[in-house]
Structures are given as C-alpha cells and as structure tokens.
C-alpha cells in the first residue's frame, strides 16, 4: 500500500510548524526547511527497511528557497515513479490575522529582509505562493484557529481509519502518594481506600504483579466496581479527547507506596482497555522503591 508524502507549505505564520507536529503525532517522519529539490531523495530514504515503521513523510517547504516554484515543480515530476501518495497542503490565513501573529511574536517576516513593511511582505509572499495554492490538494485557512484547532484539522484528514480513541498514546502509571504525584498525569485516581496487602506478612514482600496480591486486592468487590467505573469513564472520555486533538494521555493510579494496590489496579485496567480496542502502555513508577530503601537501610 502506498504511503503518504505530505508537502506542507503556505504563508509564513499560517501554522506550518504546528501542522508538521500534527503529522509527527500521526506517525509520519517530519522534516522542516527541506529544499524542494531534495524531496525525491527523502522518498528514496523512506524505502529503507529502518524507515518502514513510518506512515509516510511530511515535509515543510517555504519561499526562503531560491527559485522555489521551479524547484517544486521539478521535484513533483521526479516523485512520480515513487510508490507514494503525494499531498500538497497549503496553509493560509487572512492578512489581519498574520499581522496580529507577527505583532505578538515580534519575529520578522521572511520578506521584510527585502526592505518591505510587514503588510507589503505578506502581500508579496501571498502573490508568489498563489500558484502553489492553486495546485494544493488541501487548503487550510487557519484564521481564528488555535493550535489545537489546526492539529484537529490535520488529524481529521490524515488519521488512519480506526475506532475513536485508538490513535491516542495512553500511558497508565501506578505510583505511591508518599513519593509524589506523576508530573505528567492528566488523570489521578486514589486506591488507598482498598484493603492494603502491605499488612499481610506473606504478601508484603510481593507486588501487585503477583497473582496472590491481585486476588487479595480484588476480593472485596470494591476494586472490581472501581475498575468498572474507571473503564466506563475512559471508554467515554478517551475518544472525546482524541477528537479535540490530543495525542497523548497519562492515567495515574496511586496507593500509599505504589507497590501493591495501584499496581494490581493498573494491570487490570490496562487489560480491560486493550479488550476495548485501546493500546495502553503500562509503567509502575514506584514498584521497587520500598525494596531499594530497605536495602539502603540495611547496608
């Protein structure tokens, strides 16, 4: 199956960097500022076995390259023999919006180096890029868009067909409250209301990965009901967050030390999420902290 080669261009300040980041989230190999003449070489590179895991290439190009339009047309001709679906994405915005963005960032417009004022620079670049806009497969007017709006528009067009939420990277972390909250957590849940295996001598040296500990945690029924409610929550929330342009979500479940209850819950929740069609990555942040501290005390 042909992979995508997406060429991202358009007016300076219209959101090219944001669009390229959105393509990276979708599994593309993204590169900015590549001369148009080198795009066929990038297509050759993508045929190498070590690049096969990328969905395609996203290349950012702009008018800073001399003879850009001529080089771009020549590159399109050279790309024809490659097994790639070439898409030209043109990012546009109103003159007023571009002026507002440049005023807020205080960065110079590339055309201002020619002695033009900002309004003249924007008008000149717009005129030069009109032939590319006419060729574009997709024109995105980012006027009034936030960063998240622009990311959503790219995801909506180029995200592979899959069930809602499956494009998210979902991290599920167990941790101990006494060791602090995970800094990157989007959701934090507390498992300290469950009976603690730490106070059962034969379970204390084990972790929530051990079947005996997991059985102890889930024996009362409260953990099963907690798990059911969490699963229902995330089956609703995750697709909604993905539709808003999120590409990464971190779910953290904590207990006192992060070794028993939270570990057992995270393992079970991750398994249920997989059954529901998601692809969570599991991390047990503090599973060995108490062991390491005991070793230091006895040393």
Phi and psi in degrees as a GROMACS rama.xvg file:
@    title "Ramachandran Plot"
@    xaxis  label "Phi"
@    yaxis  label "Psi"
@TYPE xy
-66.8075  138.251  UNK-2
-93.5242  165.598  UNK-3
-88.9985  138.218  UNK-4
-115.267  110.551  UNK-5
-107.24  117.18  UNK-6
-97.5079  119.154  UNK-7
-107.61  118.048  UNK-8
-141.641  -172.107  UNK-9
136.177  -168.622  UNK-10
-72.2807  141.915  UNK-11
-60.9416  128.771  UNK-12
93.1269  -0.245947  UNK-13
-87.4658  -7.08307  UNK-14
117.016  26.4343  UNK-15
-61.6869  -43.704  UNK-16
-62.621  -41.4626  UNK-17
-63.5169  -41.922  UNK-18
-62.7708  -40.8399  UNK-19
-64.909  -38.3304  UNK-20
-63.3403  -37.2547  UNK-21
-63.5853  -39.6572  UNK-22
-65.7741  -38.6581  UNK-23
-58.7696  -42.2089  UNK-24
-60.1502  -29.4788  UNK-25
-87.0047  3.55099  UNK-26
94.2482  17.9539  UNK-27
-89.9092  151.981  UNK-28
-84.0279  115.863  UNK-29
-112.966  137.181  UNK-30
-142.665  138.71  UNK-31
-112.26  150.699  UNK-32
74.5239  17.9417  UNK-33
-76.9346  130.129  UNK-34
-58.7738  140.727  UNK-35
-56.3235  -34.2956  UNK-36
-65.0614  -19.593  UNK-37
-93.6452  -4.42564  UNK-38
-61.664  -37.3651  UNK-39
-62.9932  -32.221  UNK-40
-66.2157  -36.5442  UNK-41
-65.2568  -36.6713  UNK-42
-63.8668  -39.5982  UNK-43
-62.6918  -41.1099  UNK-44
-60.6959  -36.9943  UNK-45
-68.1044  -12.6922  UNK-46
-80.8188  -11.1891  UNK-47
-70.2801  144.884  UNK-48
-56.3277  -36.6868  UNK-49
-71.5897  -9.26862  UNK-50
-104.624  1.87277  UNK-51
-67.6878  -20.2477  UNK-52
-76.8865  -11.8935  UNK-53
-78.9398  141.908  UNK-54
-69.4986  -25.5603  UNK-55
171.83  -162.524  UNK-56
-122.245  139.857  UNK-57
-122.815  120.549  UNK-58
-118.815  125.096  UNK-59
-90.6601  126.486  UNK-60
-131.955  151.335  UNK-61
-152.197  -179.205  UNK-62
-76.3424  2.50868  UNK-63
-67.9709  -19.4447  UNK-64
-78.6533  133.852  UNK-65
-64.7918  142.235  UNK-66
54.4044  40.9256  UNK-67
-59.9058  -46.2577  UNK-68
-62.8239  -44.7938  UNK-69
-64.5292  -43.6822  UNK-70
-64.9839  -36.5516  UNK-71
-65.323  -45.961  UNK-72
-62.7942  -38.4866  UNK-73
-66.304  -38.3775  UNK-74
-65.9983  -39.2797  UNK-75
-59.5246  -40.0879  UNK-76
-64.8782  -41.6739  UNK-77
-71.5395  -20.8076  UNK-78
-80.7259  -14.6378  UNK-79
-56.4446  -39.6353  UNK-80
-71.372  -14.584  UNK-81
-77.6776  148.489  UNK-82
-84.5165  65.7582  UNK-83
-133.224  142.009  UNK-84
-90.759  107.447  UNK-85
-87.0903  127.061  UNK-86
-124.744  128.985  UNK-87
-103.77  117.113  UNK-88
-108.407  122.064  UNK-89
-110.143  123.408  UNK-90
-98.8773  124.526  UNK-91
-122.839  165.543  UNK-92
-164.815  158.417  UNK-93
-69.4352  156.69  UNK-94
-58.4661  -42.8855  UNK-95
-62.5754  -40.7961  UNK-96
-66.8474  -41.2836  UNK-97
-64.1154  -40.008  UNK-98
-65.4511  -38.7042  UNK-99
-63.8776  -42.4297  UNK-100
-64.8134  -42.6155  UNK-101
-68.5695  -32.9616  UNK-102
-67.3078  -36.2869  UNK-103
-76.4024  -33.2055  UNK-104
-89.071  -20.398  UNK-105
61.0745  24.1418  UNK-106
-91.1278  147.166  UNK-107
-77.1639  145.297  UNK-108
-73.8917  140.902  UNK-109
-54.6564  -31.7991  UNK-110
-80.2581  -11.9612  UNK-111
-67.8672  -19.2155  UNK-112
-67.0912  -15.0922  UNK-113
-86.3923  10.4308  UNK-114
86.4711  12.2084  UNK-115
-90.7712  152.008  UNK-116
-74.6307  170.936  UNK-117
-61.6417  -46.5213  UNK-118
-61.4533  -41.923  UNK-119
-66.8015  -38.146  UNK-120
-62.9263  -44.3388  UNK-121
-63.8561  -43.8098  UNK-122
-64.6309  -39.4334  UNK-123
-67.0539  -44.5178  UNK-124
-64.2616  -40.3999  UNK-125
-58.7174  -42.9689  UNK-126
-64.7616  -43.0377  UNK-127
-65.8468  -33.3255  UNK-128
-90.1774  -3.07085  UNK-129
-56.0959  -39.1987  UNK-130
-60.0273  -36.0008  UNK-131
-70.8587  -39.0748  UNK-132
-60.7562  -38.0554  UNK-133
-66.648  -28.0191  UNK-134
-87.0839  -12.8852  UNK-135
-63.6642  142.008  UNK-136
-78.9914  -27.9956  UNK-137
-144.012  124.559  UNK-138
-109.808  123.471  UNK-139
-113.782  115.498  UNK-140
-89.8742  109.311  UNK-141
-90.5543  10.0797  UNK-142
-58.1103  126.849  UNK-143
78.5278  -0.64417  UNK-144
-81.5651  141.654  UNK-145
-85.6583  172.816  UNK-146
-56.4768  -40.8909  UNK-147
-68.3698  -35.4571  UNK-148
-62.2163  -44.0568  UNK-149
-66.3899  -42.0174  UNK-150
-60.2785  -41.7528  UNK-151
-60.7512  -41.2059  UNK-152
-64.7718  -36.7208  UNK-153
-70.5085  -45.2318  UNK-154
-60.1896  -41.969  UNK-155
-61.7837  -37.4774  UNK-156
-81.0701  -37.3368  UNK-157
-114.808  -2.42458  UNK-158
-66.0861  135.001  UNK-159
-64.5243  153.857  UNK-160
-63.5098  120.212  UNK-161
-164.821  165.389  UNK-162
-64.8814  148.471  UNK-163
-55.5637  134.741  UNK-164
94.847  -16.9589  UNK-165
-76.1598  -14.0904  UNK-166
-84.8818  -4.51898  UNK-167
-79.9723  145.155  UNK-168
-90.904  116.868  UNK-169
-112.256  116.351  UNK-170
-102.768  127.045  UNK-171
-116.026  117.949  UNK-172
-119.12  133.904  UNK-173
-97.2235  147.834  UNK-174
-156.525  167.791  UNK-175
-106.358  127.6  UNK-176
-58.6005  -32.9233  UNK-177
-69.6639  -12.4673  UNK-178
-102.79  6.07417  UNK-179
94.4587  156.884  UNK-180
-75.4644  146.857  UNK-181
-63.365  128.51  UNK-182
-66.7126  -27.8183  UNK-183
-97.8144  11.6867  UNK-184
-72.1199  131.517  UNK-185
-89.6103  -31.4535  UNK-186
-130.823  134.341  UNK-187
-125.651  128.176  UNK-188
-126.128  149.721  UNK-189
-109.092  126.437  UNK-190
-108.249  12.538  UNK-191
-74.2042  -9.5831  UNK-192
-78.1516  -13.1741  UNK-193
-80.5407  152.998  UNK-194
-59.9695  137.46  UNK-195
-95.5478  117.257  UNK-196
-63.133  -16.0261  UNK-197
-58.0775  -30.0859  UNK-198
-89.8801  7.46349  UNK-199
-104.369  110.251  UNK-200
-50.8335  -42.2693  UNK-201
-75.1402  -16.6237  UNK-202
-96.864  -20.9361  UNK-203
-53.8293  -45.3024  UNK-204
-75.1006  -10.1168  UNK-205
-87.4562  179.466  UNK-206
-127.098  175.798  UNK-207
-65.8558  -8.46229  UNK-208
-77.6151  -18.8113  UNK-209
-78.1295  133.708  UNK-210
-57.2171  -34.5367  UNK-211
-65.0128  -39.7081  UNK-212
-68.0292  -43.6785  UNK-213
-60.1669  -42.146  UNK-214
-62.692  -39.7332  UNK-215
-63.1936  -44.7506  UNK-216
-63.0907  -38.8412  UNK-217
-96.3406  6.58991  UNK-218
-71.1548  -29.0563  UNK-219
-79.9226  -19.6548  UNK-220
95.2737  -24.226  UNK-221
-64.8846  -39.4795  UNK-222
-66.2509  -39.0963  UNK-223
-63.9051  -42.0929  UNK-224
-67.7603  -39.4889  UNK-225
-59.5546  -45.5498  UNK-226
-62.1754  -42.0362  UNK-227
-61.6392  -43.965  UNK-228
-66.679  -40.6431  UNK-229
-62.5466  -43.4042  UNK-230
-62.9452  -43.0623  UNK-231
-62.124  -40.2078  UNK-232
-59.5781  -49.2918  UNK-233
-76.836  -26.5177  UNK-234
-65.0427  -27.2112  UNK-235
-86.567  -46.2183  UNK-236
-74.7362  -42.295  UNK-237
-60.0702  -46.848  UNK-238
-62.0664  -34.1219  UNK-239
-65.532  -41.1899  UNK-240
-68.7934  -37.2606  UNK-241
-64.1534  -40.1115  UNK-242
-65.2367  -21.088  UNK-243
-88.3978  6.44236  UNK-244
96.0996  5.15677  UNK-245
-74.8388  141.347  UNK-246
-116.862  -10.1717  UNK-247
-145.406  131.443  UNK-248
-132.453  135.401  UNK-249
-117.714  122.787  UNK-250
-109.007  124.266  UNK-251
-119.241  132.066  UNK-252
-121.706  125.86  UNK-253
-119.661  151.285  UNK-254
-129.513  -166.088  UNK-255
-62.3916  -56.0762  UNK-256
-103.947  -13.7867  UNK-257
80.5259  23.4567  UNK-258
-115.631  -31.1926  UNK-259
-113.698  -77.7576  UNK-260
-63.4168  -48.3412  UNK-261
-64.9035  -36.1121  UNK-262
-64.5759  -46.1584  UNK-263
-62.1923  -41.4577  UNK-264
-66.869  -42.4376  UNK-265
-62.6632  -43.6541  UNK-266
-60.4132  -43.8017  UNK-267
-70.0189  -41.58  UNK-268
-63.4329  -43.7487  UNK-269
-60.2506  -41.3748  UNK-270
-62.4964  -41.6589  UNK-271
-67.3863  -37.7616  UNK-272
-64.1934  -39.0948  UNK-273
-63.2627  -41.9781  UNK-274
-62.0226  -28.9135  UNK-275
-84.91  0.814608  UNK-276
100.101  3.14179  UNK-277
-90.7539  171.827  UNK-278
-130.53  73.3752  UNK-279
-75.1638  151.497  UNK-280
-109.838  130.523  UNK-281
-103.264  138.228  UNK-282
-137.523  132.163  UNK-283
-109.509  95.817  UNK-284
-66.8017  -39.6985  UNK-285
-118.684  21.8643  UNK-286
-62.4772  -27.7112  UNK-287
-112.024  8.21951  UNK-288
-63.722  -47.4705  UNK-289
-62.9605  -38.9441  UNK-290
-61.8047  -46.1369  UNK-291
-63.4779  -39.0245  UNK-292
-67.7108  -38.3018  UNK-293
-65.6574  -37.2771  UNK-294
-64.0541  -41.9596  UNK-295
-64.8138  -38.3386  UNK-296
-66.6965  -34.4069  UNK-297
-85.6773  -9.57377  UNK-298
